[in-house]
Amino acid sequence: MNNETQERLLKSYRQQRKNYTLIQMSQETGIQQTRLFRIFNGSEMKISEYAAIEKILYPEQKRNQSMIDKLINEASQVLMPESLNEICQLIHKKLSIHQLLS
C-alpha cells in the first residue's frame, strides 16, 4: 500500500475523531486495538484495514464499493500473502497512472 495514501487516510480519520480512544476506534473499525496502535505508529495497513476506515470516512461511496469490498474480503481470507501483495502493487500502479494523467 502506498505510504502517502495511508497517511492521508489516517490523518483524515484522526481529524474527524479527535476525541476517540483506541478502544472506540477499534470498536468502530473492527480492527484490534494493538493493531491500530501499530498502524498509527507507521506499520503498513492491510487492504481490509484500509477499506474499513475508508468506509467510515466516506459512507456515500459505500454502495459503489460493495463489489470491491466483497472481493477484498474474500481475497484476504483465501489468497496467500504473496498474491495479496501482487494485487496491492497492481492497484498502486493503476492509481499512480491515474494521478499522472489527471
C-alpha positions in Angstrom: 0.0 0.0 0.0 1.2 3.5 -0.8 2.5 5.1 2.4 1.3 8.6 1.4 -2.2 7.2 0.7 -2.3 5.5 4.1 -1.1 8.6 5.9 -3.7 10.8 4.3 -6.5 8.3 5.3 -5.3 8.1 8.9 -4.9 11.9 9.1 -8.5 12.4 7.9 -9.7 9.7 10.3 -8.0 11.3 13.3 -9.2 14.8 12.4 -12.8 13.6 12.3 -12.4 11.6 15.5 -10.1 13.8 17.7 -11.5 12.7 21.0 -11.8 9.0 20.2 -9.7 6.5 22.2 -8.1 3.4 20.6 -10.9 1.4 22.2 -13.6 3.5 20.4 -11.7 3.4 17.1 -11.3 -0.3 17.4 -15.0 -0.8 18.0 -15.9 1.4 15.1 -13.4 -0.1 12.6 -13.3 -3.7 13.7 -9.5 -3.5 13.9 -7.9 -4.7 17.1 -6.6 -2.0 19.4 -3.0 -3.2 19.3 -3.1 -3.4 15.5 -4.5 0.2 15.4 -1.7 1.3 17.7 0.9 -0.2 15.3 -0.8 1.3 12.2 -0.8 4.8 13.8 2.9 4.3 14.6 3.9 3.5 11.0 3.0 -0.1 10.3 1.7 -0.8 6.8 -2.1 -1.3 6.6 -3.7 -4.4 5.1 -6.2 -3.7 2.3 -9.1 -4.8 4.5 -8.0 -2.4 7.3 -7.7 0.5 4.8 -11.2 -0.4 3.4 -12.7 -0.5 6.9 -11.5 3.0 7.7 -12.3 4.3 4.3 -15.9 3.0 4.6 -16.3 5.0 7.8 -14.9 8.2 6.3 -16.7 8.1 3.0 -20.1 6.5 3.6 -21.6 7.8 0.3 -19.1 5.6 -1.6 -20.2 2.6 0.4 -22.8 1.5 -2.2 -20.4 1.9 -5.1 -17.7 -0.1 -3.3 -19.8 -3.1 -2.3 -18.5 -5.4 -5.1 -14.9 -4.4 -4.5 -15.3 -4.8 -0.7 -16.7 -8.3 -1.2 -13.7 -9.2 -3.4 -11.2 -7.7 -0.9 -12.7 -9.6 2.0 -12.8 -12.9 0.1 -9.3 -12.4 -1.2 -7.9 -11.6 2.2 -9.4 -14.8 3.6 -8.3 -17.2 0.9 -5.3 -15.9 -1.0 -1.7 -16.2 0.1 0.2 -13.0 1.2 2.2 -13.0 -2.0 -0.9 -12.9 -4.1 -2.4 -10.1 -2.0 0.9 -8.2 -2.3 0.7 -8.5 -6.1 -2.9 -7.1 -6.1 -1.8 -4.2 -3.9 1.1 -3.5 -6.3 -1.3 -3.5 -9.3 -3.8 -1.2 -7.6 -0.9 1.1 -6.7 0.3 1.2 -10.3 -3.2 1.9 -11.6 -3.6 4.8 -9.1 -0.2 6.2 -10.0 -1.1 6.2 -13.7 -4.4 7.9 -12.9 -2.6 10.6 -10.9 -0.2 11.2 -13.7 -2.9 11.6 -16.2 -5.1 13.8 -14.1 
